[in-house]
Amino acid sequence: MKRLHLHVSVPDLEPAIAFYSTLFDASPSVVKDDYAKWMLEDPRVNLAISSRARSAGIDHVGVQVDSASELAELAGRLKAAGATTFDQEATTCCYAQSDKSWVTDTAGVRWETFFTHGEATAYGEDEVISDTASACCAPKPAQACC
């Protein structure tokens, strides 16, 4: 089963946690100094927020899958549609271990398709790769798509 993923960059984590906890009537399942995540069933969404020095607003959207085979199928569909993807295996990002396939849609929105297979004690790569992205939640520019 697939789950919609939204990652929002926020200027201040505490009021954002309060806002989203009230909106969804649920506490986050993960809270760190710079990150929080809700794994909601209604609506079925993985909502993540972070204060990682990016511009405030939608950072990226995505689809979380339950298995490596679902990820391969979804990435295969993107490639079949002619999209250039950037694939990552066993990457650490957002306090999780995941395999990912990134693509940029026709409007320039970054989409992350991913299968999470473990937790991590660190957020991930903090290397800044542009004014608005770090290596953790974005493909490196030389390999960026579209």
Secondary structure, DSSP 8 states (H G I E B T S, - for coil): --EEEEEEE-S-HHHHHHHHHHHHTS--SEEETTEEEEEEETTEEEEEEE-SSS-SEEEEEEEEESSHHHHHHHHHHHHHTT---EEEEEEEETTEEEEEEEEE-TTS-EEEEEEEEEE-SS-B---EEETTEESTTS--GGG---
